[in-house]
Every structure is written in C-alpha cells, then in structure tokens.
Amino acid sequence: MSLAPSVPSARPREILAAVGRVYPTLWPAVDRLRAMRAADFPEWPDWCFLPMQGAYAILSGGGDRRVPLEHIHHVGIVAALAAWRVTQGVYRFDPTVAEAVAATPLGGDLPIELLYRLPEWCVYIETPGRIWEGRTLHGFWAHLEWEDGGGADELRLVLNIAEAPGLALDPVRGLVPVPLILGEGSLADALDRLAESGRRRLESMGLPDLGMRQPDPARLLEEVRPLVALVLYLCAENAEIGDGLRRPSAPAPTRTKRGPRLFPPDRLTAWDVGLRLGAALRRAESSGQPGAGAGQGERARPRAHIRRAHWHTFRIGEGRRGYKVKWMAPTPVNVRDPDVLPATVRPVS
C-alpha cells in the first residue's frame, strides 16, 4: 500500500488555460495592471492580488465601457484565477482531517481577522466526494477582495463545478462565484449582507427583479459552512501544511524593463494538508485503545482526536469581571506521533 497521496487533478490548470483562450490578452493585461499599482491606481493592500475593479476594467476594455450583463460572472472568475495563476497551489486535505475540519461549528462571529493569513493570494482546495446543488464539486478557489472607496472586504469562493474545463465561463454549466461580505457577525450575517448588496446593485442598474430563482438561505449556509471551515484551517497558526520545511507564500516579483512582474510556474504545486495528523488519528482509532500509556490506578488518556474549532471565553480586567471571546482553531488532542507519514510538497507536471 502506497504511503504517498495521489497526484492532484490537472483540472484547475486546464480551466486556467481555457479562460486564457477565451480572453487571449487577459494575463498580459493583468501583469500590466499589477505593475501600475500605486502609480495610476489606488494602492491596494498586499493581501489582495488584484481588486475586482481591475478585473472589471480589463474585461470591459476600460473607460466607460461595461461588461455585458450575461458575462458579469466572468469578473469574479477572472479575479480568482489571476490571483491563483502566479502560485498554482493545490491544497489536498487528508480525508480524516478534512471531515473533522468541515464539521467545525461556525455559529458564532466569524474570525475574519484570521482570513488575512491565507497562505497564498489565492488557494485551490480539492474537495473529493463533495456535491454542490447536485453537481460534483471538484474543488474551489478562495481569495480576499478589496474595494476602493471604503467598501467591505470579501472572502471570494469560486466553485469548480464546471461540467468540463472548456465550459468554465458558461453561465449554467460553468464555475460558480460565491462572495461573502465580511464584517461583524456570523457566516449567516455575511450571506445576508451579500443578498442585500445584490438587491441594491440590481436596483441601481434598473433591474429590481430579473425573475431569477434565489437560493434558499438555510441551504446555502449549510453548503458554504464546511468550505469556509477548510479555508479557516489553512489560516490557523497550527495548520499542518507541507512537510514543515517549506510553506506556501506569495512570490516576489522579478524586475523587468516594463516594471516588476510575477512569472507563473509551469506546473501545479501540491500541498498536503494534515497528512501526518490524519494518519495518526486513523491509527489511534483502529487500535481500539481508549487512550494511551495508562498504568495501574491511572486514568487512560482520551483517544486521539481533533478537538473541534470552538469559541472560548477569556476573563479579563480588574477582578476578571470582563470577558472577551476568541475563536480557537481545530486542535489535535493526544496525538503522540504525527510523523507516521511524511508530508510532502511536490511540483506536478
């Protein structure tokens, strides 16, 4: 039995190529716009690769031109792929760890400050076995969006449920952007803000009712929650990504005659997530032992497991009468040998 995980799907890279064929001048235009940062455009935060306003300007042709309404979803897709193109990291969760993290309760306030610690500008997370509205969810891209003019930051997801890579931009059979407007409150509040923002935007365009079926809020929340939990895990301080020697990061630009430029890799990079931890958890589970190392008269330690992400109340201030609430990331408990398998970082052709 092989100890190494299987090679990640080339599908996200095929989608990248398919979108590039539809918009042949897209990636050079992105490079030019990035090089003009802080010169002709407002300087956006380092955690944002390219605001969607930039993607919109490229797809519309700039000036007063507009992206056709039937292509408006292209903007969110292009913004995600542009940010992912320069790293092309594919995050492959150990199935045991993925199940535990995806089951994390997210009923309280979202720890949005954690999201600004994404390991790359945009990550692609594989989701084997997951379904979205009856279609196979192969994986999804996740990145952060910044808007000039004081708009709220967003966590942007782009769901890879395209029937084929060549249909990535198809409005019915292609990729599906899912934005979450960040702010105070829970994940449900973020979705409510999204719905309200969408209504205002349609009204401003003179389109108060397009006759489109609106998703059921409760169902949307249930489907989005495990995906957000996976993203949050990648941002956690104790996330197990790779082999512990290398970690993903934003690449440094290369100086060229036309300004700084980021050269995309020629292959995917697979990042194993929780590989050693998952193996240790399964071994502990299959051992049948309730705990480890209990001698006579001693209480056996609880079985190795992942303590779910949870909210923890800290007492503070004089007399410890005040309090504040913090989000605690998923934590391995009683896992004594997480090195049972080597986590690896592999370029994939």
Contacts in CASP RR format, 6 or more apart in sequence:
PFRMAT RR
TARGET T0000
AUTHOR 0000-0000-0000
METHOD contacts of the structure
MODEL  1
MSLAPSVPSARPREILAAVGRVYPTLWPAVDRLRAMRAADFPEWPDWCFL
PMQGAYAILSGGGDRRVPLEHIHHVGIVAALAAWRVTQGVYRFDPTVAEA
VAATPLGGDLPIELLYRLPEWCVYIETPGRIWEGRTLHGFWAHLEWEDGG
GADELRLVLNIAEAPGLALDPVRGLVPVPLILGEGSLADALDRLAESGRR
RLESMGLPDLGMRQPDPARLLEEVRPLVALVLYLCAENAEIGDGLRRPSA
PAPTRTKRGPRLFPPDRLTAWDVGLRLGAALRRAESSGQPGAGAGQGERA
RPRAHIRRAHWHTFRIGEGRRGYKVKWMAPTPVNVRDPDVLPATVRPVS
3 341 0 8 1.000
3 342 0 8 1.000
4 344 0 8 1.000
5 92 0 8 1.000
5 270 0 8 1.000
5 272 0 8 1.000
5 275 0 8 1.000
5 344 0 8 1.000
7 270 0 8 1.000
7 346 0 8 1.000
7 348 0 8 1.000
8 90 0 8 1.000
8 92 0 8 1.000
8 126 0 8 1.000
8 268 0 8 1.000
8 270 0 8 1.000
8 348 0 8 1.000
9 90 0 8 1.000
9 126 0 8 1.000
9 138 0 8 1.000
10 268 0 8 1.000
10 348 0 8 1.000
11 138 0 8 1.000
11 160 0 8 1.000
11 165 0 8 1.000
12 84 0 8 1.000
12 88 0 8 1.000
12 90 0 8 1.000
12 124 0 8 1.000
12 139 0 8 1.000
12 141 0 8 1.000
12 160 0 8 1.000
12 268 0 8 1.000
13 88 0 8 1.000
13 267 0 8 1.000
13 268 0 8 1.000
14 165 0 8 1.000
14 166 0 8 1.000
15 81 0 8 1.000
15 160 0 8 1.000
15 162 0 8 1.000
15 165 0 8 1.000
15 166 0 8 1.000
15 168 0 8 1.000
15 175 0 8 1.000
16 81 0 8 1.000
16 84 0 8 1.000
16 85 0 8 1.000
16 88 0 8 1.000
17 165 0 8 1.000
18 165 0 8 1.000
18 166 0 8 1.000
18 168 0 8 1.000
18 169 0 8 1.000
19 26 0 8 1.000
19 77 0 8 1.000
19 78 0 8 1.000
19 81 0 8 1.000
19 168 0 8 1.000
19 169 0 8 1.000
20 26 0 8 1.000
20 27 0 8 1.000
22 169 0 8 1.000
23 59 0 8 1.000
23 78 0 8 1.000
26 58 0 8 1.000
26 78 0 8 1.000
26 82 0 8 1.000
27 82 0 8 1.000
27 85 0 8 1.000
27 264 0 8 1.000
29 58 0 8 1.000
30 50 0 8 1.000
30 55 0 8 1.000
30 58 0 8 1.000
30 82 0 8 1.000
30 85 0 8 1.000
31 261 0 8 1.000
31 262 0 8 1.000
32 258 0 8 1.000
33 41 0 8 1.000
33 50 0 8 1.000
33 54 0 8 1.000
33 57 0 8 1.000
33 58 0 8 1.000
34 49 0 8 1.000
34 50 0 8 1.000
34 260 0 8 1.000
34 261 0 8 1.000
34 262 0 8 1.000
35 258 0 8 1.000
35 259 0 8 1.000
35 260 0 8 1.000
35 261 0 8 1.000
37 43 0 8 1.000
37 44 0 8 1.000
41 54 0 8 1.000
42 148 0 8 1.000
44 50 0 8 1.000
44 51 0 8 1.000
44 146 0 8 1.000
44 148 0 8 1.000
45 146 0 8 1.000
46 250 0 8 1.000
47 116 0 8 1.000
47 118 0 8 1.000
47 121 0 8 1.000
47 144 0 8 1.000
47 146 0 8 1.000
48 121 0 8 1.000
48 143 0 8 1.000
48 144 0 8 1.000
48 145 0 8 1.000
48 146 0 8 1.000
49 82 0 8 1.000
49 83 0 8 1.000
49 86 0 8 1.000
49 121 0 8 1.000
49 122 0 8 1.000
49 143 0 8 1.000
50 79 0 8 1.000
50 82 0 8 1.000
50 83 0 8 1.000
51 79 0 8 1.000
51 145 0 8 1.000
51 146 0 8 1.000
51 147 0 8 1.000
51 148 0 8 1.000
52 75 0 8 1.000
52 76 0 8 1.000
52 79 0 8 1.000
52 145 0 8 1.000
52 147 0 8 1.000
52 156 0 8 1.000
53 147 0 8 1.000
53 148 0 8 1.000
54 79 0 8 1.000
55 75 0 8 1.000
55 76 0 8 1.000
55 78 0 8 1.000
55 79 0 8 1.000
55 82 0 8 1.000
56 67 0 8 1.000
56 75 0 8 1.000
57 63 0 8 1.000
58 78 0 8 1.000
59 67 0 8 1.000
59 71 0 8 1.000
59 74 0 8 1.000
59 75 0 8 1.000
59 78 0 8 1.000
60 66 0 8 1.000
60 67 0 8 1.000
67 74 0 8 1.000
67 75 0 8 1.000
70 171 0 8 1.000
71 169 0 8 1.000
73 169 0 8 1.000
73 171 0 8 1.000
73 176 0 8 1.000
73 177 0 8 1.000
74 169 0 8 1.000
76 156 0 8 1.000
76 158 0 8 1.000
76 177 0 8 1.000
76 179 0 8 1.000
77 158 0 8 1.000
77 168 0 8 1.000
77 169 0 8 1.000
77 175 0 8 1.000
77 177 0 8 1.000
79 143 0 8 1.000
79 145 0 8 1.000
79 156 0 8 1.000
80 122 0 8 1.000
80 141 0 8 1.000
80 143 0 8 1.000
80 156 0 8 1.000
80 158 0 8 1.000
80 177 0 8 1.000
81 122 0 8 1.000
81 141 0 8 1.000
81 158 0 8 1.000
83 121 0 8 1.000
83 122 0 8 1.000
83 143 0 8 1.000
84 120 0 8 1.000
84 121 0 8 1.000
84 122 0 8 1.000
84 123 0 8 1.000
84 124 0 8 1.000
84 141 0 8 1.000
84 143 0 8 1.000
85 264 0 8 1.000
86 121 0 8 1.000
86 251 0 8 1.000
86 262 0 8 1.000
86 263 0 8 1.000
86 264 0 8 1.000
87 120 0 8 1.000
87 121 0 8 1.000
87 122 0 8 1.000
87 248 0 8 1.000
87 250 0 8 1.000
87 251 0 8 1.000
87 264 0 8 1.000
87 265 0 8 1.000
87 269 0 8 1.000
88 124 0 8 1.000
88 264 0 8 1.000
88 265 0 8 1.000
88 267 0 8 1.000
88 268 0 8 1.000
88 269 0 8 1.000
89 120 0 8 1.000
89 123 0 8 1.000
89 124 0 8 1.000
89 248 0 8 1.000
89 268 0 8 1.000
89 269 0 8 1.000
89 270 0 8 1.000
89 271 0 8 1.000
90 124 0 8 1.000
90 126 0 8 1.000
90 268 0 8 1.000
90 269 0 8 1.000
90 270 0 8 1.000
90 271 0 8 1.000
90 348 0 8 1.000
91 123 0 8 1.000
91 124 0 8 1.000
91 125 0 8 1.000
91 126 0 8 1.000
91 234 0 8 1.000
91 241 0 8 1.000
91 271 0 8 1.000
91 273 0 8 1.000
92 126 0 8 1.000
92 270 0 8 1.000
92 271 0 8 1.000
92 272 0 8 1.000
92 273 0 8 1.000
93 101 0 8 1.000
93 125 0 8 1.000
93 126 0 8 1.000
93 230 0 8 1.000
93 273 0 8 1.000
93 274 0 8 1.000
94 272 0 8 1.000
94 273 0 8 1.000
94 274 0 8 1.000
94 275 0 8 1.000
94 277 0 8 1.000
94 278 0 8 1.000
94 279 0 8 1.000
95 128 0 8 1.000
96 278 0 8 1.000
96 281 0 8 1.000
96 282 0 8 1.000
97 240 0 8 1.000
97 273 0 8 1.000
97 274 0 8 1.000
97 277 0 8 1.000
97 278 0 8 1.000
97 281 0 8 1.000
97 306 0 8 1.000
98 127 0 8 1.000
98 230 0 8 1.000
98 273 0 8 1.000
100 281 0 8 1.000
100 305 0 8 1.000
100 306 0 8 1.000
100 308 0 8 1.000
100 330 0 8 1.000
101 229 0 8 1.000
101 230 0 8 1.000
101 233 0 8 1.000
101 306 0 8 1.000
101 309 0 8 1.000
101 330 0 8 1.000
102 226 0 8 1.000
102 227 0 8 1.000
102 229 0 8 1.000
102 230 0 8 1.000
103 226 0 8 1.000
103 229 0 8 1.000
103 308 0 8 1.000
104 226 0 8 1.000
104 229 0 8 1.000
104 232 0 8 1.000
104 233 0 8 1.000
104 308 0 8 1.000
104 309 0 8 1.000
104 330 0 8 1.000
105 308 0 8 1.000
105 309 0 8 1.000
105 310 0 8 1.000
106 186 0 8 1.000
106 187 0 8 1.000
106 225 0 8 1.000
106 228 0 8 1.000
106 229 0 8 1.000
106 309 0 8 1.000
107 186 0 8 1.000
107 187 0 8 1.000
107 188 0 8 1.000
108 185 0 8 1.000
108 186 0 8 1.000
108 311 0 8 1.000
109 184 0 8 1.000
109 185 0 8 1.000
109 186 0 8 1.000
109 325 0 8 1.000
109 327 0 8 1.000
110 182 0 8 1.000
110 183 0 8 1.000
110 185 0 8 1.000
110 186 0 8 1.000
110 187 0 8 1.000
110 190 0 8 1.000
110 228 0 8 1.000
111 232 0 8 1.000
111 326 0 8 1.000
111 327 0 8 1.000
112 153 0 8 1.000
112 155 0 8 1.000
112 182 0 8 1.000
112 183 0 8 1.000
114 232 0 8 1.000
114 235 0 8 1.000
114 236 0 8 1.000
114 327 0 8 1.000
114 329 0 8 1.000
115 144 0 8 1.000
115 155 0 8 1.000
115 182 0 8 1.000
115 231 0 8 1.000
115 232 0 8 1.000
115 235 0 8 1.000
116 144 0 8 1.000
116 235 0 8 1.000
117 235 0 8 1.000
118 142 0 8 1.000
118 143 0 8 1.000
118 144 0 8 1.000
118 231 0 8 1.000
118 234 0 8 1.000
118 235 0 8 1.000
119 234 0 8 1.000
119 235 0 8 1.000
119 241 0 8 1.000
119 247 0 8 1.000
119 248 0 8 1.000
119 249 0 8 1.000
119 271 0 8 1.000
120 248 0 8 1.000
120 249 0 8 1.000
120 250 0 8 1.000
121 143 0 8 1.000
121 250 0 8 1.000
122 141 0 8 1.000
122 142 0 8 1.000
122 143 0 8 1.000
123 141 0 8 1.000
123 142 0 8 1.000
123 143 0 8 1.000
123 231 0 8 1.000
123 234 0 8 1.000
123 248 0 8 1.000
124 139 0 8 1.000
124 140 0 8 1.000
124 141 0 8 1.000
124 142 0 8 1.000
124 160 0 8 1.000
125 139 0 8 1.000
125 140 0 8 1.000
125 142 0 8 1.000
125 227 0 8 1.000
125 230 0 8 1.000
125 231 0 8 1.000
125 234 0 8 1.000
126 138 0 8 1.000
126 139 0 8 1.000
127 137 0 8 1.000
127 138 0 8 1.000
127 139 0 8 1.000
127 140 0 8 1.000
127 227 0 8 1.000
127 230 0 8 1.000
129 136 0 8 1.000
129 137 0 8 1.000
130 136 0 8 1.000
130 137 0 8 1.000
130 139 0 8 1.000
130 226 0 8 1.000
131 137 0 8 1.000
132 159 0 8 1.000
132 161 0 8 1.000
132 176 0 8 1.000
132 223 0 8 1.000
133 161 0 8 1.000
133 223 0 8 1.000
135 161 0 8 1.000
135 163 0 8 1.000
136 161 0 8 1.000
137 159 0 8 1.000
137 160 0 8 1.000
137 161 0 8 1.000
138 160 0 8 1.000
138 161 0 8 1.000
139 159 0 8 1.000
139 160 0 8 1.000
140 157 0 8 1.000
140 158 0 8 1.000
140 159 0 8 1.000
140 160 0 8 1.000
140 227 0 8 1.000
141 156 0 8 1.000
141 157 0 8 1.000
141 158 0 8 1.000
141 160 0 8 1.000
142 155 0 8 1.000
142 156 0 8 1.000
142 157 0 8 1.000
142 158 0 8 1.000
142 227 0 8 1.000
142 231 0 8 1.000
143 155 0 8 1.000
143 156 0 8 1.000
144 153 0 8 1.000
144 154 0 8 1.000
144 155 0 8 1.000
144 156 0 8 1.000
145 153 0 8 1.000
145 154 0 8 1.000
145 155 0 8 1.000
145 156 0 8 1.000
145 179 0 8 1.000
146 153 0 8 1.000
147 153 0 8 1.000
147 154 0 8 1.000
152 181 0 8 1.000
152 182 0 8 1.000
152 183 0 8 1.000
152 193 0 8 1.000
153 182 0 8 1.000
153 183 0 8 1.000
154 179 0 8 1.000
154 180 0 8 1.000
154 181 0 8 1.000
154 182 0 8 1.000
155 179 0 8 1.000
155 180 0 8 1.000
155 182 0 8 1.000
155 190 0 8 1.000
155 228 0 8 1.000
155 231 0 8 1.000
156 177 0 8 1.000
156 178 0 8 1.000
156 179 0 8 1.000
156 180 0 8 1.000
157 177 0 8 1.000
157 178 0 8 1.000
157 179 0 8 1.000
157 180 0 8 1.000
157 224 0 8 1.000
157 227 0 8 1.000
157 231 0 8 1.000
158 175 0 8 1.000
158 176 0 8 1.000
158 177 0 8 1.000
158 178 0 8 1.000
159 175 0 8 1.000
159 176 0 8 1.000
159 177 0 8 1.000
159 178 0 8 1.000
160 175 0 8 1.000
161 174 0 8 1.000
161 175 0 8 1.000
161 176 0 8 1.000
162 168 0 8 1.000
162 170 0 8 1.000
162 173 0 8 1.000
162 174 0 8 1.000
162 175 0 8 1.000
163 170 0 8 1.000
163 173 0 8 1.000
163 174 0 8 1.000
164 173 0 8 1.000
167 173 0 8 1.000
167 174 0 8 1.000
168 174 0 8 1.000
168 175 0 8 1.000
169 175 0 8 1.000
178 224 0 8 1.000
179 194 0 8 1.000
180 187 0 8 1.000
180 190 0 8 1.000
180 191 0 8 1.000
180 194 0 8 1.000
180 224 0 8 1.000
180 228 0 8 1.000
181 190 0 8 1.000
181 193 0 8 1.000
181 194 0 8 1.000
181 197 0 8 1.000
182 190 0 8 1.000
183 189 0 8 1.000
183 190 0 8 1.000
183 193 0 8 1.000
187 221 0 8 1.000
187 224 0 8 1.000
187 225 0 8 1.000
187 228 0 8 1.000
188 217 0 8 1.000
188 221 0 8 1.000
191 217 0 8 1.000
191 220 0 8 1.000
191 221 0 8 1.000
191 224 0 8 1.000
192 217 0 8 1.000
195 214 0 8 1.000
195 217 0 8 1.000
199 208 0 8 1.000
202 208 0 8 1.000
202 209 0 8 1.000
202 210 0 8 1.000
229 309 0 8 1.000
232 309 0 8 1.000
232 329 0 8 1.000
233 239 0 8 1.000
233 273 0 8 1.000
233 329 0 8 1.000
233 330 0 8 1.000
234 241 0 8 1.000
234 273 0 8 1.000
236 329 0 8 1.000
236 330 0 8 1.000
237 329 0 8 1.000
238 329 0 8 1.000
238 331 0 8 1.000
238 332 0 8 1.000
239 273 0 8 1.000
239 329 0 8 1.000
240 273 0 8 1.000
240 274 0 8 1.000
240 275 0 8 1.000
240 276 0 8 1.000
240 277 0 8 1.000
240 338 0 8 1.000
240 343 0 8 1.000
241 247 0 8 1.000
241 248 0 8 1.000
241 271 0 8 1.000
241 272 0 8 1.000
241 273 0 8 1.000
241 274 0 8 1.000
241 343 0 8 1.000
242 271 0 8 1.000
242 272 0 8 1.000
242 273 0 8 1.000
242 275 0 8 1.000
242 343 0 8 1.000
242 344 0 8 1.000
242 345 0 8 1.000
243 272 0 8 1.000
243 342 0 8 1.000
243 343 0 8 1.000
243 344 0 8 1.000
243 345 0 8 1.000
244 343 0 8 1.000
246 345 0 8 1.000
248 269 0 8 1.000
248 271 0 8 1.000
251 262 0 8 1.000
253 260 0 8 1.000
253 261 0 8 1.000
253 262 0 8 1.000
254 260 0 8 1.000
254 261 0 8 1.000
254 262 0 8 1.000
254 263 0 8 1.000
265 347 0 8 1.000
267 347 0 8 1.000
267 348 0 8 1.000
267 349 0 8 1.000
268 347 0 8 1.000
268 348 0 8 1.000
269 345 0 8 1.000
269 346 0 8 1.000
269 347 0 8 1.000
269 348 0 8 1.000
270 344 0 8 1.000
270 345 0 8 1.000
270 346 0 8 1.000
270 347 0 8 1.000
270 348 0 8 1.000
271 345 0 8 1.000
272 343 0 8 1.000
272 344 0 8 1.000
272 345 0 8 1.000
274 343 0 8 1.000
275 341 0 8 1.000
275 342 0 8 1.000
275 343 0 8 1.000
275 344 0 8 1.000
276 338 0 8 1.000
276 339 0 8 1.000
276 340 0 8 1.000
276 341 0 8 1.000
276 342 0 8 1.000
276 343 0 8 1.000
277 306 0 8 1.000
277 332 0 8 1.000
277 335 0 8 1.000
277 338 0 8 1.000
279 340 0 8 1.000
279 341 0 8 1.000
280 304 0 8 1.000
280 332 0 8 1.000
280 335 0 8 1.000
280 336 0 8 1.000
280 337 0 8 1.000
280 338 0 8 1.000
280 340 0 8 1.000
281 304 0 8 1.000
281 305 0 8 1.000
281 306 0 8 1.000
281 332 0 8 1.000
281 335 0 8 1.000
283 340 0 8 1.000
284 291 0 8 1.000
284 292 0 8 1.000
284 303 0 8 1.000
284 304 0 8 1.000
284 305 0 8 1.000
284 334 0 8 1.000
284 335 0 8 1.000
285 303 0 8 1.000
285 304 0 8 1.000
289 300 0 8 1.000
289 303 0 8 1.000
290 300 0 8 1.000
290 302 0 8 1.000
290 303 0 8 1.000
291 300 0 8 1.000
291 301 0 8 1.000
291 302 0 8 1.000
291 303 0 8 1.000
291 304 0 8 1.000
291 334 0 8 1.000
292 300 0 8 1.000
292 301 0 8 1.000
292 304 0 8 1.000
292 334 0 8 1.000
292 336 0 8 1.000
293 300 0 8 1.000
293 301 0 8 1.000
294 300 0 8 1.000
294 301 0 8 1.000
301 334 0 8 1.000
302 333 0 8 1.000
302 334 0 8 1.000
303 334 0 8 1.000
304 332 0 8 1.000
304 333 0 8 1.000
304 334 0 8 1.000
304 335 0 8 1.000
304 336 0 8 1.000
305 332 0 8 1.000
305 333 0 8 1.000
305 334 0 8 1.000
306 330 0 8 1.000
306 331 0 8 1.000
306 332 0 8 1.000
306 333 0 8 1.000
307 330 0 8 1.000
307 331 0 8 1.000
307 332 0 8 1.000
307 333 0 8 1.000
308 330 0 8 1.000
309 327 0 8 1.000
309 328 0 8 1.000
309 329 0 8 1.000
309 330 0 8 1.000
310 327 0 8 1.000
310 328 0 8 1.000
311 325 0 8 1.000
311 326 0 8 1.000
311 327 0 8 1.000
311 328 0 8 1.000
312 325 0 8 1.000
312 326 0 8 1.000
312 327 0 8 1.000
312 328 0 8 1.000
313 323 0 8 1.000
313 324 0 8 1.000
313 325 0 8 1.000
314 323 0 8 1.000
314 324 0 8 1.000
314 325 0 8 1.000
314 326 0 8 1.000
315 321 0 8 1.000
315 322 0 8 1.000
315 323 0 8 1.000
316 322 0 8 1.000
316 323 0 8 1.000
316 324 0 8 1.000
332 338 0 8 1.000
END
